[in-house]
Amino acid sequence: MTTQTSPVRKSERWLFGLLVGPSAIYLLILFVIPFFIVAVYSFLSRGAYGQLVWKFTLGNYVRVFDPLYLSILWNSVVVAGIATLICLVFSYPFAYAIALNPSERWRNSLIILVMIPFWTNFLIRTYAWRVILGMDGPLNGLLLALGIIRQPLPLLFNNGAVMLGLVYGYMPFMVLPLYAAIERIDFSLVEAAHDLYANSSAAFWRVVFPLSMPGVLAGCILVFIPSLGTFVTSDMLGGGKSVLIGNLIQSQFLTARDWPFGSAFSVLLMIAVLGATLLYFRKGGRSA
């Protein structure tokens, strides 16, 4: 006895393939294949003049655990973690205020204001901070004019300047997921908490914050991952004094011409990114 496939089922499969196909091809060409190439390179050797030698080795991954590179990795995690925490602390009240604003017109206007920085190239915005924080920049000029300082402050080329650039550049990625999560909360649950004699602080920490956790996780991932792999911000605002893992990878490819070692670091960074993404889908995305 044979079963025939329903024409409706065939049309659904064809429509599914038509919708998913372009994205799948895009990911295959621009993600899967390049990642496979980089992964293969990570097991090769570097020649005397920087050329690739097809001699497979695990030495590139062993070098990652050198104390020098581990210190750079740790510094990158600390800078990215602090920048993420600052974004969360400042973004949560702002997203909360937007979500609770009764005027839809004001909510839309504030969301547009959050998205306005995306209309300008990230490199230009980062360079603007280099001008602002410079020894002859407007910030030092203002402090000198007000008599707060007697000589310009070294505001550039340190981890503080890098974190400032990261917070400014990636804060919208924190605000938007938080707003989406808070806006979906049923605030009648907060009223129920007050009916059970919970004060405002207890109602927030026991009801609102746990329900907004998917937005918190999504925002932290969207900020931490690009902050961990950044090299433009640390180059322009940190100079050579703030070396992050992104700068290390960049230098291995462009300066040292050690593509295998740079590929090994890139693979490990990609694994960390995928791990964080899976963590979100397992923990945060499931309760979103």
C-alpha positions in Angstrom: 0.0 0.0 0.0 1.6 3.3 -1.1 1.0 6.7 0.3 0.9 9.7 -1.9 2.3 13.0 -0.8 -0.4 15.7 -0.5 -0.1 18.5 -3.0 -0.5 20.9 -0.1 2.5 19.3 1.7 4.6 19.6 -1.4 3.7 23.3 -1.8 4.5 23.9 1.8 7.9 22.3 1.4 8.6 24.3 -1.8 7.6 27.5 0.0 9.8 26.6 3.0 12.7 26.0 0.7 12.1 29.2 -1.2 12.1 31.2 2.0 15.0 29.5 3.8 17.1 28.9 0.7 18.6 32.4 0.2 19.5 32.7 3.9 21.0 29.2 3.9 23.1 30.0 0.8 24.2 33.3 2.4 25.3 31.6 5.6 27.1 28.8 3.7 29.1 31.2 1.5 29.8 33.9 4.0 30.1 31.9 7.3 30.4 28.2 7.0 33.0 28.1 4.1 35.2 30.9 5.5 35.1 29.4 9.0 36.1 26.0 7.5 39.0 27.7 5.7 40.1 29.5 8.9 39.8 26.2 10.9 42.0 24.4 8.4 44.6 27.2 8.5 44.7 27.0 12.3 46.3 23.6 12.0 49.0 24.6 9.4 52.5 26.0 10.0 54.1 29.3 9.2 57.0 29.4 6.9 60.2 31.5 7.4 58.8 34.3 5.3 55.2 34.2 6.4 53.9 31.7 3.9 51.6 28.9 4.7 53.3 25.5 5.1 51.0 22.5 4.7 52.3 20.7 7.8 49.6 20.0 10.2 50.3 20.8 13.9 48.6 21.6 17.2 51.3 24.0 18.1 49.1 27.1 17.3 46.6 26.1 19.9 49.3 25.3 22.4 50.7 28.9 21.9 47.3 30.3 22.9 48.0 29.2 26.5 51.2 31.2 26.7 51.0 33.6 29.7 51.4 36.7 27.4 48.4 35.7 25.2 46.4 34.6 28.2 46.9 38.1 29.8 45.7 39.7 26.6 42.7 37.4 26.6 41.9 38.1 30.2 42.2 41.9 29.6 39.8 41.6 26.7 37.3 39.7 28.9 37.6 42.3 31.7 37.2 45.3 29.3 34.3 43.7 27.5 32.6 42.6 30.8 32.9 46.0 32.4 31.6 47.7 29.2 28.7 45.2 29.2 27.9 45.9 32.8 27.9 49.6 32.3 25.6 49.3 29.3 23.2 47.2 31.4 23.2 49.6 34.3 22.5 52.6 32.2 20.2 51.0 29.6 17.8 49.2 31.9 16.3 52.3 33.5 16.1 54.0 30.1 14.4 50.9 28.5 12.1 50.6 31.5 11.0 54.3 31.1 10.4 53.8 27.4 8.3 50.7 27.9 6.2 52.3 30.7 5.6 55.6 28.8 1.8 55.8 28.1 2.3 57.8 25.0 2.9 55.6 21.9 4.2 58.7 20.1 6.9 59.3 22.8 7.8 55.7 22.8 8.4 55.6 19.1 10.3 58.9 19.2 12.6 57.6 22.0 13.2 54.3 20.1 14.2 56.4 17.0 16.6 58.4 19.1 18.2 55.1 20.3 18.6 54.0 16.7 20.0 57.3 15.3 23.7 56.4 16.0 23.3 53.5 13.5 22.8 56.1 10.8 26.4 57.2 11.1 29.4 54.9 10.3 30.9 53.3 13.4 34.4 54.3 12.4 33.4 58.0 12.2 31.6 57.9 15.6 34.7 56.3 17.2 37.0 58.9 15.6 34.7 61.6 17.0 35.5 60.4 20.5 39.2 60.5 19.7 38.8 64.2 18.9 36.6 64.8 22.0 39.1 63.1 24.4 42.2 64.5 22.8 44.7 66.7 24.7 43.5 69.6 22.6 39.9 68.4 22.4 36.8 70.2 23.6 36.5 68.2 26.8 39.9 69.2 28.1 39.3 72.7 26.8 36.1 73.0 28.8 37.7 71.7 31.9 40.6 74.1 31.5 38.2 77.0 30.9 36.2 76.2 34.0 39.4 76.1 36.1 38.8 72.5 37.1 42.2 71.3 35.9 45.4 73.2 35.2 46.8 71.0 32.5 45.1 68.7 29.9 44.2 65.2 31.2 45.5 62.1 29.3 42.0 60.8 28.5 43.1 58.8 25.5 45.1 55.6 25.0 43.9 53.7 28.0 41.3 51.1 28.9 39.0 53.8 30.2 38.8 55.4 26.8 38.3 52.0 25.1 35.4 51.2 27.5 33.8 54.6 26.9 33.9 53.9 23.1 32.5 50.5 23.6 29.6 51.7 25.8 28.8 54.5 23.4 29.0 52.2 20.3 27.1 49.2 21.6 24.5 50.6 24.1 21.7 50.5 21.5 22.2 46.8 21.3 21.4 46.6 25.0 18.5 49.1 25.1 16.5 47.5 22.3 16.3 43.9 23.6 15.6 45.2 27.1 12.7 47.4 25.8 11.3 44.4 23.9 11.4 42.2 27.0 10.0 44.8 29.4 7.2 45.9 27.0 5.9 42.3 26.9 5.6 42.0 30.7 2.1 41.8 32.2 2.2 44.5 34.8 -0.9 43.2 36.5 1.5 40.8 38.1 3.2 43.8 39.8 -0.2 44.9 41.1 -0.7 41.4 42.5 2.7 41.6 44.2 1.7 44.9 45.8 -1.6 43.2 46.9 0.6 40.6 48.7 2.3 43.5 50.6 5.4 43.7 48.5 7.0 47.1 48.3 8.1 48.6 45.0 11.7 47.3 45.3 10.6 43.8 46.1 8.0 43.8 43.3 10.7 44.9 40.9 13.4 42.3 41.9 10.9 39.5 42.4 8.6 40.1 39.4 9.8 42.6 36.8 13.5 41.8 36.6 13.1 38.0 36.4 10.5 38.4 33.6 12.9 40.7 31.7 15.8 38.3 32.0 15.5 37.2 28.3 16.2 40.8 27.3 19.0 41.1 29.8 20.7 37.9 28.4 20.2 39.0 24.8 21.5 42.5 25.4 24.5 41.2 27.4 25.4 38.8 24.6 24.9 41.4 21.9 27.2 43.8 23.7 29.8 41.4 25.2 30.6 39.5 22.0 31.5 42.4 19.7 33.2 44.1 22.6 35.4 41.0 23.1 36.4 40.9 19.5 36.7 44.6 18.8 39.9 46.0 17.3 38.8 49.4 15.8 37.8 50.9 19.1 40.9 49.7 20.9 43.1 50.8 18.1 41.7 54.3 17.9 41.0 55.1 21.5 43.5 52.7 23.2 46.4 53.1 20.8 49.2 50.6 21.5 48.6 50.7 25.2 45.4 48.7 25.2 45.8 45.4 23.3 42.8 43.3 23.1 42.3 39.9 21.5 40.9 41.5 18.3 44.1 43.6 18.0 46.2 40.4 18.5 44.3 38.6 15.7 44.6 41.6 13.4 48.3 41.9 14.0 48.9 38.2 13.3 47.2 38.5 9.9 48.4 41.9 8.8 51.7 42.5 10.6 53.3 39.3 11.8 51.9 37.3 8.8 51.3 34.4 11.1 48.0 33.3 9.6 47.9 29.8 11.4 48.2 31.4 14.8 45.8 34.1 14.0 43.4 31.5 12.7 43.7 29.4 15.9 42.8 32.5 18.0 39.9 33.2 15.6 38.5 29.7 15.9 38.6 29.9 19.7 36.9 33.2 19.6 34.2 31.9 17.3 33.7 28.9 19.6 33.1 31.3 22.5 30.6 33.3 20.4 28.7 30.1 19.4 28.8 29.0 23.1 27.3 32.3 24.3 24.6 32.1 21.6 23.7 28.6 22.5 23.5 29.7 26.2 21.0 32.4 25.3 18.8 30.0 23.3 18.9 27.4 26.1 18.4 29.8 29.1 17.0 33.1 27.8 15.4 32.3 24.5 13.3 29.5 26.0 11.6 31.8 28.4 11.2 34.7 26.0 
